[in-house]
């Protein structure tokens, strides 16, 4: 086994051991493939006329996809690498394509925006890729064609297999050429397994603590708020905060903390760039007046899901005050995209049932090695190649795999 591949495998196992885990069986193939990619990237370019094959890592929520690619990213030497979350990447791509003075001749505008975002990076790690909206899907199609033709190796994660992107039957056919391109040019790794590790408590999993996982879900007036030093804002604390291209009403701003109402943030025409702007400025976001999401508008539910995504990715401490947002959500869940991921992430937050509001521990990357955790082999999803499989369309040969 090449030296760099051995080093990356060791890095994965040591990173898991530091947090009290072992690599789950469903993740072994992904660890092996990512380790081999590290070895391929370490080779001099002249010995590798074409860049290594791109990777598409997918599986249900909470199976450790982000941990896998983040650990891979951290273990790569050098600085010719870039890691971006889908929301952040897409916002920057939109801004670059639509910036005044940029060229608007289709592919040229995308190329120019990608040059700014990717630069001379050899590796782009693109976390939580998804495509739902038909308009976005067309830009994503252009993006993938451009990325896959560059000498930048793309590693992306998704909750969906390629064929599950743009699921709306009215628009799915528009994205089918891009799906075919992904399946032809990328190795597809399935890390499906029976356990959502975010929902499995394990002492020491935080290992110094992700800030997001120290958040809370509490009803209004719960003593856990005051014990956490969070007193309800006085009327004279009301102010406004600058988001992306707008000012938002805030109930209070206290240093690194912003206190907002659910109605003002999720039931008005806010969007992901606004949540990203807040995350860049504040380390703690309190959202009060949270209703059961079944009672919110469809747009309000989607904005809330996007807010949780941004808070988790940017490691913002999220305090939710009000009702349990996931109560009675069975009917609304089908109408809102990615709420399974939202539920998984909210399971990381503490709540009144714990008495002190201590956060639930996170198992983001592997099977917990203690009694009581399921150990059964995963059931492959319909059409999947098998648990933790690596699939490549036959007859393709872009570099080594």
Rosetta blueprint (number, residue, H / E / L):
1 X L
2 X L
3 X H
4 X H
5 X H
6 X H
7 X H
8 X H
9 X H
10 X H
11 X H
12 X H
13 X H
14 X H
15 X H
16 X H
17 X H
18 X H
19 X L
20 X L
21 X E
22 X L
23 X L
24 X L
25 X H
26 X H
27 X H
28 X H
29 X H
30 X H
31 X H
32 X H
33 X H
34 X H
35 X H
36 X H
37 X H
38 X H
39 X H
40 X H
41 X H
42 X H
43 X L
44 X L
45 X H
46 X H
47 X H
48 X L
49 X L
50 X L
51 X L
52 X L
53 X L
54 X E
55 X E
56 X E
57 X E
58 X E
59 X L
60 X L
61 X L
62 X L
63 X L
64 X L
65 X H
66 X H
67 X H
68 X H
69 X H
70 X H
71 X H
72 X H
73 X H
74 X H
75 X H
76 X L
77 X L
78 X L
79 X L
80 X L
81 X E
82 X E
83 X E
84 X E
85 X E
86 X H
87 X H
88 X H
89 X H
90 X H
91 X H
92 X H
93 X H
94 X H
95 X H
96 X H
97 X H
98 X H
99 X L
100 X L
101 X L
102 X L
103 X L
104 X L
105 X L
106 X L
107 X H
108 X H
109 X H
110 X H
111 X H
112 X H
113 X H
114 X H
115 X H
116 X H
117 X H
118 X H
119 X L
120 X L
121 X L
122 X L
123 X E
124 X E
125 X E
126 X E
127 X E
128 X L
129 X L
130 X L
131 X L
132 X L
133 X L
134 X H
135 X H
136 X H
137 X H
138 X H
139 X H
140 X H
141 X H
142 X H
143 X H
144 X H
145 X H
146 X H
147 X H
148 X H
149 X L
150 X L
151 X L
152 X L
153 X E
154 X E
155 X E
156 X E
157 X E
158 X E
159 X L
160 X L
161 X L
162 X H
163 X H
164 X H
165 X L
166 X L
167 X L
168 X L
169 X L
170 X L
171 X L
172 X H
173 X H
174 X H
175 X H
176 X H
177 X H
178 X H
179 X H
180 X H
181 X H
182 X H
183 X H
184 X H
185 X H
186 X E
187 X E
188 X E
189 X E
190 X E
191 X L
192 X L
193 X L
194 X L
195 X L
196 X L
197 X H
198 X H
199 X H
200 X L
201 X L
202 X L
203 X L
204 X L
205 X L
206 X L
207 X L
208 X L
209 X L
210 X L
211 X L
212 X H
213 X H
214 X H
215 X L
216 X E
217 X E
218 X E
219 X L
220 X L
221 X L
222 X L
223 X H
224 X H
225 X H
226 X H
227 X H
228 X L
229 X L
230 X L
231 X L
232 X L
233 X L
234 X L
235 X H
236 X H
237 X H
238 X L
239 X E
240 X E
241 X E
242 X E
243 X L
244 X L
245 X L
246 X L
247 X E
248 X E
249 X E
250 X E
251 X L
252 X E
253 X E
254 X E
255 X L
256 X L
257 X E
258 X E
259 X E
260 X E
261 X E
262 X H
263 X H
264 X H
265 X H
266 X H
267 X L
268 X L
269 X L
270 X L
271 X L
272 X H
273 X H
274 X H
275 X H
276 X H
277 X H
278 X H
279 X H
280 X H
281 X H
282 X L
283 X L
284 X E
285 X E
286 X E
287 X E
288 X E
289 X E
290 X E
291 X L
292 X L
293 X H
294 X H
295 X H
296 X L
297 X L
298 X H
299 X H
300 X H
301 X H
302 X H
303 X H
304 X H
305 X H
306 X H
307 X H
308 X H
309 X H
310 X H
311 X H
312 X H
313 X H
314 X L
315 X L
316 X L
317 X E
318 X E
319 X E
320 X E
321 X E
322 X E
323 X L
324 X L
325 X L
326 X L
327 X L
328 X L
329 X L
330 X H
331 X H
332 X H
333 X H
334 X H
335 X H
336 X L
337 X L
338 X L
339 X H
340 X H
341 X H
342 X H
343 X H
344 X H
345 X H
346 X H
347 X L
348 X L
349 X L
350 X E
351 X E
352 X H
353 X H
354 X H
355 X L
356 X L
357 X L
358 X L
359 X L
360 X L
361 X L
362 X L
363 X L
364 X L
365 X L
366 X L
367 X L
368 X E
369 X L
370 X L
371 X L
372 X L
373 X L
374 X L
375 X L
376 X L
377 X L
378 X L
379 X L
380 X L
381 X L
382 X L
383 X L
384 X L
385 X L
386 X L
387 X L
388 X L
389 X L
390 X E
391 X E
392 X L
393 X L
394 X L
395 X L
396 X L
397 X L
398 X L
399 X L
400 X L
401 X L
